[in-house]
Amino acid sequence: MGKDDAAQLGATPLERLERVIATDSWLSGIAGGSKRVTSVASYANYQLISQRGVGPGWVMIGDAFGFVDPMLSPGVFLALRSSELVADALGPFVQGGAAASPRELEQALRPYAAVQTAMISAWQDLVATFYDGRMAALFRAGRDWMSTGGTTLKRATQNHIERHIALQASGAGTTRRYSRRLLRFMGRHALRGVQPTEMAIR
Ligand SMILES: Cc1cc2nc3c(=O)[nH]c(=O)nc-3n(C[C@H](O)[C@H](O)[C@H](O)COP(=O)(O)OP(=O)(O)OC[C@H]3O[C@@H](n4cnc5c(N)ncnc54)[C@H](O)[C@@H]3O)c2cc1C
């Protein structure tokens, strides 16, 4: 729901919830006579990373471990990749045949948890560049720069930057240190006067 539509329903989340239930026929059909039993919460940022992803006898994968805003669709990728990493870490125990203790399993899975935390953090950093307007500002600055005439060096530079952004956004190189540093650097020093705040998503 757009912010303007939400604002028409009332000034607070509670007013909006009550009004939308009262005025929407489908919602009032299922919740019209119901009694609210909690306060009304609203979430602006529902991203999270679990502080612990593994312990004795348990491990978390996918959304259970961490959730990234779906802006760039990394959720299924992260869920599948985390499953693969856990399977790889458990492989030697399956092949060995001997029963492993929960402590041994935790030990073997710890590197996975560190990798998954790093992956989710990198995705969250990348998504942040879309929300705060840096990515859109960078696109505009690059387009303006190229429109003043393209030399071979300029085209090569542009291709290099686009390649490293694509590597991050596709998941192939989201955690690559050089790609992340390049994006951070460009977001600070290569905006050619374009203001990210004007393109921020609020
Ligand atoms: C609005 C929105 C849009 C999204 N868009 C995209 C997108 O375009 N592309 C993308 O890649 N990702 C997207 N995602 C994220 C993606 O859906 C998730 O990251 C992905 O589904 C996570 O997979 P998962 O297996 O970890 O968890 P889930 O898909 O949530 O699977 C967990 C399963 O466990 C079941 N379960 C829970 N508790 C129990 C229990 N006690 N016993 C038994 N079963 C249980 C649940 O019913 C569920 O079926 C989006 C998410 C949201 C919210």
The ligand as a Tripos MOL2 file, in Angstrom:
@<TRIPOS>MOLECULE
LIG
   53    58     1     0     0
SMALL
NO_CHARGES

@<TRIPOS>ATOM
      1 C1          7.2330   -9.8680    0.1920 C.3       1 LIG1
      2 C2          8.4060  -10.7630   -0.0990 C.ar      1 LIG1
      3 C3          8.8890  -10.8340   -1.3900 C.ar      1 LIG1
      4 C4          9.9680  -11.6460   -1.6910 C.ar      1 LIG1
      5 N1         10.4310  -11.7040   -2.9670 N.ar      1 LIG1
      6 C5         11.4670  -12.5080   -3.2670 C.ar      1 LIG1
      7 C6         11.9480  -12.6180   -4.6020 C.ar      1 LIG1
      8 O1         11.4400  -11.9890   -5.5340 O.2       1 LIG1
      9 N2         13.0050  -13.4300   -4.8320 N.ar      1 LIG1
     10 C7         13.6130  -14.1250   -3.8320 C.ar      1 LIG1
     11 O2         14.5920  -14.8250   -4.0690 O.2       1 LIG1
     12 N3         13.1580  -14.0670   -2.5560 N.ar      1 LIG1
     13 C8         12.1000  -13.2800   -2.2620 C.ar      1 LIG1
     14 N4         11.6640  -13.2210   -0.9770 N.ar      1 LIG1
     15 C9         12.3460  -13.9600    0.0760 C.3       1 LIG1
     16 C10        12.0880  -15.4630   -0.0410 C.3       1 LIG1
     17 O3         10.7190  -15.7170   -0.0900 O.3       1 LIG1
     18 C11        12.6870  -16.1250    1.1920 C.3       1 LIG1
     19 O4         13.9890  -15.6150    1.4260 O.3       1 LIG1
     20 C12        12.7830  -17.6450    1.0150 C.3       1 LIG1
     21 O5         11.4850  -18.1610    0.7860 O.3       1 LIG1
     22 C13        13.3870  -18.2670    2.2560 C.3       1 LIG1
     23 O6         13.3110  -19.6600    2.1780 O.3       1 LIG1
     24 P1         13.3540  -20.5130    3.4850 P.3       1 LIG1
     25 O7         13.3010  -21.9320    3.0350 O.co2     1 LIG1
     26 O8         14.4940  -20.0770    4.3290 O.co2     1 LIG1
     27 O9         12.0660  -20.1140    4.3180 O.3       1 LIG1
     28 P2         10.5170  -20.3140    3.9210 P.3       1 LIG1
     29 O10        10.3310  -20.2270    2.4320 O.co2     1 LIG1
     30 O11         9.7800  -19.3540    4.7830 O.co2     1 LIG1
     31 O12        10.2240  -21.8070    4.3580 O.3       1 LIG1
     32 C14        10.0900  -22.1500    5.7150 C.3       1 LIG1
     33 C15         8.9850  -23.1970    5.7800 C.3       1 LIG1
     34 O13         8.9650  -23.7620    7.0920 O.3       1 LIG1
     35 C16         7.6120  -23.9170    7.4830 C.3       1 LIG1
     36 N5          7.5880  -23.9510    8.9450 N.ar      1 LIG1
     37 C17         7.7090  -22.9380    9.8180 C.ar      1 LIG1
     38 N6          7.6360  -23.3790   11.0850 N.ar      1 LIG1
     39 C18         7.4740  -24.7150   11.0060 C.ar      1 LIG1
     40 C19         7.3450  -25.7480   11.9700 C.ar      1 LIG1
     41 N7          7.3750  -25.4980   13.2880 N.pl3     1 LIG1
     42 N8          7.2000  -27.0140   11.5260 N.ar      1 LIG1
     43 C20         7.1900  -27.3030   10.2070 C.ar      1 LIG1
     44 N9          7.3080  -26.3740    9.2370 N.ar      1 LIG1
     45 C21         7.4520  -25.0870    9.6440 C.ar      1 LIG1
     46 C22         6.9080  -22.7080    6.9010 C.3       1 LIG1
     47 O14         5.5270  -22.9480    6.7730 O.3       1 LIG1
     48 C23         7.5980  -22.6050    5.5280 C.3       1 LIG1
     49 O15         6.9680  -23.3840    4.5330 O.3       1 LIG1
     50 C24        10.5650  -12.4180   -0.6580 C.ar      1 LIG1
     51 C25        10.0410  -12.3570    0.6340 C.ar      1 LIG1
     52 C26         8.9940  -11.5350    0.9180 C.ar      1 LIG1
     53 C27         8.4510  -11.5170    2.3220 C.3       1 LIG1
@<TRIPOS>BOND
     1     1     2 1
     2     2     3 ar
     3     2    52 ar
     4     3     4 ar
     5     4     5 ar
     6     4    50 ar
     7     5     6 ar
     8     6     7 ar
     9     6    13 1
    10     7     8 2
    11     7     9 ar
    12     9    10 ar
    13    10    11 2
    14    10    12 ar
    15    12    13 ar
    16    13    14 ar
    17    14    15 1
    18    14    50 ar
    19    15    16 1
    20    16    17 1
    21    16    18 1
    22    18    19 1
    23    18    20 1
    24    20    21 1
    25    20    22 1
    26    22    23 1
    27    23    24 1
    28    24    25 2
    29    24    26 1
    30    24    27 1
    31    27    28 1
    32    28    29 2
    33    28    30 1
    34    28    31 1
    35    31    32 1
    36    32    33 1
    37    33    34 1
    38    33    48 1
    39    34    35 1
    40    35    36 1
    41    35    46 1
    42    36    37 ar
    43    36    45 ar
    44    37    38 ar
    45    38    39 ar
    46    39    40 ar
    47    39    45 ar
    48    40    41 1
    49    40    42 ar
    50    42    43 ar
    51    43    44 ar
    52    44    45 ar
    53    46    47 1
    54    46    48 1
    55    48    49 1
    56    50    51 ar
    57    51    52 ar
    58    52    53 1
@<TRIPOS>SUBSTRUCTURE
     1 LIG1         1 GROUP 0 **** ****
